[in-house]
Amino acid sequence: MGETVYVGNAGVDGATNAGWLLGHFAPPGEIRHSTDVEVKWGVHPPGEARSRWATGEVRTTLLVLVEGCFRVELPDRTVRLAAPGDYVVWARGVDHSWFAERASVVLTVRWPSLPGYRADPPVLR
């Protein structure tokens, strides 16, 4: 049986997997392995943007601003997260992109956790 408790640091652990801490990509048998949910600790320098829009999304997403100023682009509007704790949730099928207006830290939760979804590296604008 795998470990029943894991203690880590989001910045350290996320550095090896583009910020993702928990999900299908963690080794099977490890407590951080899950096909139900994914969790990411995203640290974004000012001006960083998603390299291209995410389309055909089949997961629901929650994005919470921890610090900074972060913009989420959706097909019908732009959501600006400016105060710690501001958040946005979007449903399956909603295309999206993002942009860090200032240095930002965001916590992202997606469900379910499905193999095969990997974004291109972010770019600085």
Summary of the structure (lengths in Angstrom):
residues: 125
radius of gyration: 14.5
end to end distance: 46.2
largest distance: 46.7
contacts: 338
relative contact order: 0.27
helix: 4%
strand: 42%
